[in-house]
Amino acid sequence: MKLWASLLLLLLIAACSARVPPAPRNLDDACAIIDAQPGWLKAMQATRDRWGVPVNVQMAVIWQESKFRGDARTPFNYALGVIPMGRDSSAYGYAQAIDSTWNWYLRETGRRGARRDDFADATDFIGWYFDRSTQKLGIPIDSARKQYLAYHDGQTGYRRGSYRRKPWLLRIAKEVDARADMYGEQLAACSGTA
């Protein structure tokens, strides 16, 4: 009996860990990412069609937030270098959505079964959040830099201009914008992907 319970537990753990695919190898090539995970393109196109966020902008945000890892989390903090003190935040998944914002998304969209480690759910979350930032803050839906600032600092933080006191965040937002441009050029070369 113990052997069967152990095997069942092992199979359950294996099944849970297998649902999150590994990140593609070449993250600097949008076409290679799509070739490695064809279903991701369909998910990003659905988000583009529903919320208006271009595929290249979605990809740049996901690259910055998780490097296309569905199980990405913030690192553990340790006191005295050895005592675990928890993580910096509850951010998890492809979009690094924190618990409170993810729960807001679930309530507003009614997508109760959505998971942060599911690529299609993560892209839909990004689309939903960017749409809210466009409505509340007037940020163009395709502005990778401004949308990323509101995504990172929250809509209230963006409205207050908290990002202006964070040179490191301004630099990262500029990098997200450049990566979105790079992915956009690459996607234009991939037949049928834009």
C-alpha angles and dihedrals in degrees: 000000000000090000092054092047090050092049092048091050091048091051091048092051091047092050093050094048093046095061093074109069119216118260115268115259102235106052093168093067117068092194092053090050091052092045089053093047111022093174090062091066091055090050093050092046090051089052090048091051094046102039105015097241110143117240093239091054092050090050093050092052093048091048091053096043103042111353085241093300113141093200096050116142135170113266125265119259118223130202113220087001094284113052111087110231100177134260129307090246144344091260111141142165137014094323096036090230115180120230097254095049092043090052090049088052092049092050095046097044099034090227095141095166095051116125130201091223092056110093096214091049091048093051091047089052091053090049092049093048093047090049090053090049090051092050097044101034106023092239112159109252091232097048100111093184099050095038090051092052090053090043093053100039097031126244094279091049091049092050089052091047094237090153090067089072092052111075090176091057092047088053092049092047089052089051091050089052092050091048090050089054091048093049090046092056091047094048090053087060093050108085113244097357105104 
